[in-house]
Amino acid sequence: MKVKSSIERGAQYLCTKVGDVVTAIEQIGVVKGLPMWEVERLTGEGARKRMIVPARSLLPLQTAGAPSPG
């Protein structure tokens, strides 16, 4: 079952669980009402690691030209 969320496939996000930038691969399911996403991050020397995280732990990266709020 898919749940509508603001996460987009292929976009980069800051993952609060690991404190690193990750790329969203796809929504893989729902656990306790939360959409779960498979994400991929680069580790040392170009190795890639995939993990599953809740959508609420993914924060959008600010774009370079966008004004900061406040």
JOZI-V949115 format. One record per residue. N is the residue number from 1. SS is DSSP state (H for helix, E for strand, - for the rest). Layout:
BEGIN
N|SS / N|SS
END
This chain:
BEGIN
1|- / 2|- / 3|- / 4|- / 5|- / 6|- / 7|- / 8|- / 9|- / 10|- / 11|- / 12|E / 13|E / 14|E / 15|E / 16|- / 17|- / 18|- / 19|- / 20|E / 21|E / 22|E / 23|E / 24|E / 25|E / 26|E / 27|E / 28|E / 29|E / 30|E / 31|E / 32|- / 33|- / 34|E / 35|E / 36|E / 37|E / 38|E / 39|E / 40|E / 41|E / 42|E / 43|- / 44|H / 45|H / 46|H / 47|- / 48|E / 49|E / 50|E / 51|E / 52|E / 53|E / 54|E / 55|H / 56|H / 57|H / 58|E / 59|E / 60|E / 61|- / 62|- / 63|- / 64|- / 65|- / 66|- / 67|- / 68|- / 69|- / 70|-
END
